[in-house]
Every structure is written in C-alpha cells, then in structure tokens.
Amino acid sequence: QVPLVESGGGLVQAGGSLRLSCAASGRILSRYTMAWFRQAPGKEREFVSSISWGANTYYADSVKGRFAISRDIPNKTVNLQMNNLKPEDTAVYYCAADLGQYRTYQTGEYSLAGIYQDWGQGTQVTVSS
C-alpha cells in the first residue's frame, strides 16, 4: 500500500487560510472513509473532519464553519480547506484512511482514531497570533 502523503502545511497568521492535501495513491476514495486528525504538543490526537465513501462529511465542533473537507476521486486526493485559522489550530495534521470498504459507523464512531488503519506522516500547521 502506497503511504498517504500530506502537504500544504506551514506558518500563517491568525485569520489566514491554508489548504492541506492528502495524496491517497492506489485507493478508490469512493469506497473508503478518509479523515483528518491533528495533534498539538502535549495533547492527544483529535478528530478534525472526515468524508465517508458516500461523501458524507463530519466536523469537530471546534472547526465547524471554518474548515471544509473535500475529495478529488480521479486524482485520489483529500483536501482540507482551513479558513479563519486560530492559534489553537496549531498542530501536526494527519490524513487517515479506514481500509474497510463501504463501512458504516455507529453515531460518532467516525471520529475515533482507532478505526483508521492507514496514516500519513503528518504536516505541521502553525498559526501565529
């Protein structure tokens, strides 16, 4: 399995925007749920957003209205558009894939890191105040 590869991180001022991309080579995105998680120093990895095989999208309350997840099936990429960034968004952002095809979830289960088997190496996002 080709690794997931994130890109697009960087340093931005508060209120700015970044667009993260996850290259998911070899995966048919219409079969799998993909997600973004993040981990800040000294904190546990937390759910940010996911897009199901059926294109249903979910967001953590902390990013609703500011972040948008999307996918490009032919190009096998999953994107995270991040607007109105805040210093508390500073973290390493990880792309993740649930390798179970057409999996359905219990309420909120999609937000659990443990259901995702495939992880990228992460990309750093730093938001300055």
C-alpha positions as CSV (number, residue, x, y, z in Angstrom):
1,Q,0.0,0.0,0.0
2,V,1.4,3.3,-1.0
3,P,1.7,5.6,2.0
4,L,-0.7,8.5,2.5
5,V,1.2,11.8,2.0
6,E,0.1,15.1,3.4
7,S,1.1,18.5,2.1
8,G,0.2,22.2,2.4
9,G,1.1,22.9,6.0
10,G,3.0,26.0,7.0
11,L,3.1,29.1,9.1
12,V,0.2,31.6,8.9
13,Q,-1.1,34.5,10.9
14,A,-4.4,34.2,12.8
15,G,-7.3,34.8,10.5
16,G,-5.4,33.4,7.5
17,S,-6.1,30.3,5.4
18,L,-4.3,27.1,4.4
19,R,-5.3,24.2,2.2
20,L,-4.0,20.7,3.2
21,S,-3.9,17.9,0.7
22,C,-3.6,14.2,1.2
23,A,-2.3,12.1,-1.7
24,A,-4.0,8.7,-1.5
25,S,-2.4,6.9,-4.4
26,G,-3.8,3.4,-5.1
27,R,-7.0,4.0,-3.2
28,I,-10.5,4.3,-4.6
29,L,-11.9,7.1,-2.4
30,S,-15.5,6.3,-3.3
31,R,-15.0,3.0,-1.3
32,Y,-13.3,4.3,1.9
33,T,-13.8,6.9,4.6
34,M,-11.0,9.4,4.9
35,A,-10.3,11.7,7.7
36,W,-8.1,14.4,9.1
37,F,-6.8,14.4,12.7
38,R,-4.5,16.7,14.5
39,Q,-2.1,16.6,17.4
40,A,-0.8,19.5,19.3
41,P,2.3,19.3,21.6
42,G,1.4,17.6,24.8
43,K,-2.1,16.7,23.7
44,E,-3.8,13.6,22.3
45,R,-4.6,13.2,18.7
46,E,-8.0,14.6,18.0
47,F,-10.5,14.3,15.2
48,V,-10.9,17.2,12.8
49,S,-13.0,16.1,9.9
50,S,-14.0,13.1,7.8
51,I,-15.6,12.3,4.5
52,S,-17.3,9.0,4.0
53,W,-17.3,6.7,1.0
54,G,-20.7,8.2,0.3
55,A,-19.4,11.7,0.6
56,N,-21.0,12.5,4.0
57,T,-18.9,15.0,5.8
58,Y,-18.4,15.5,9.6
59,Y,-16.5,18.1,11.6
60,A,-15.3,18.6,15.1
61,D,-17.3,21.4,16.8
62,S,-14.1,23.4,17.1
63,V,-13.7,23.7,13.3
64,K,-17.3,23.8,12.1
65,G,-17.9,26.8,9.8
66,R,-14.1,27.3,9.3
67,F,-12.8,24.1,7.7
68,A,-14.1,22.2,4.7
69,I,-13.2,18.7,3.7
70,S,-13.4,17.6,0.0
71,R,-12.1,14.9,-2.2
72,D,-11.0,14.5,-5.8
73,I,-11.7,11.0,-6.8
74,P,-9.9,10.8,-10.1
75,N,-6.8,12.4,-8.6
76,K,-7.1,10.4,-5.4
77,T,-6.7,13.4,-3.1
78,V,-8.5,14.5,0.0
79,N,-8.3,18.2,0.9
80,L,-8.9,20.2,4.0
81,Q,-9.5,23.9,3.4
82,M,-8.9,25.8,6.6
83,N,-10.1,29.4,6.9
84,N,-10.1,31.9,9.8
85,L,-7.3,30.0,11.4
86,K,-6.7,30.5,15.1
87,P,-3.6,29.9,17.2
88,E,-5.3,26.9,18.8
89,D,-5.4,25.2,15.4
90,T,-1.6,24.9,15.7
91,A,-0.8,21.1,15.4
92,V,0.5,18.4,13.2
93,Y,-2.3,17.4,10.9
94,Y,-2.6,13.8,9.8
95,C,-4.5,12.2,7.0
96,A,-6.1,8.8,7.8
97,A,-7.9,6.1,5.9
98,D,-10.3,3.4,7.1
99,L,-9.5,0.5,4.9
100,G,-12.9,-1.2,5.4
101,Q,-14.8,-0.7,2.2
102,Y,-18.2,0.8,2.4
103,R,-18.1,0.6,6.2
104,T,-20.9,2.1,8.2
105,Y,-20.5,3.5,11.7
106,Q,-22.3,3.9,14.9
107,T,-23.0,7.5,15.9
108,G,-19.7,9.4,16.3
109,E,-17.6,6.4,15.6
110,Y,-16.0,8.0,12.6
111,S,-14.3,10.4,15.0
112,L,-12.3,7.7,16.7
113,A,-8.7,7.3,15.7
114,G,-8.8,3.6,16.3
115,I,-11.0,2.9,13.3
116,Y,-8.4,4.2,10.9
117,Q,-5.7,1.8,9.9
118,D,-3.7,3.9,7.5
119,W,-2.0,7.1,8.5
120,G,0.3,9.7,6.8
121,Q,3.4,11.2,8.4
122,G,1.7,14.5,9.1
123,T,2.2,18.1,8.1
124,Q,2.8,21.0,10.5
125,V,0.4,23.9,10.7
126,T,1.5,26.8,12.9
127,V,-0.8,29.8,13.4
128,S,0.7,32.9,14.9
129,S,-1.3,35.4,16.9
